[in-house]
Structure formats: C-alpha cells, structure tokens
C-alpha cells in the first residue's frame, strides 16, 4: 500500500519534514494585542472563579461532565 502525497492548493508537501513549533518566545500581535509567548506551550489552568460569557449567555464550567462523556465513548 502506498501513501498518497499531501497537497494544499496544488502544492505537494510532506508533513514529516515540517519542523515542530519552538518553545522560544515569539514576538507577535493579534487583534491589536501584543504577545511575547512561545508557539508551543501548555494549556492554561481552568479558573472556575471567572464568569465566562458567550454571546450574552453565561458559560458554566462542566469539566467533570465533559470528562465523563469522553470516557464513556
């Protein structure tokens, strides 16, 4: 069995030759906010004390429920 070559907009590429994101900080801006952080980093810890809102509705942290759903399937 042969692997098919990956292609993006007509350009062939091999995913194995791409370098992994660095842990060195990168100076960049996103939506007008300045950041100096590495491209590869651990996820930030969840702070359940913060009230999150999405489109005017309060978001409830449901980590235990989500973990249970993942472990069932």
Buried (B, 14 or more C-beta within 10 A) or exposed (E): EEEEEEEEEEEEEEEEEEEEEEEEEEEEEEEEEEEEEEEEEEEEEEEEEEEEEEEEEEEEBEEEEEEEEEEEE
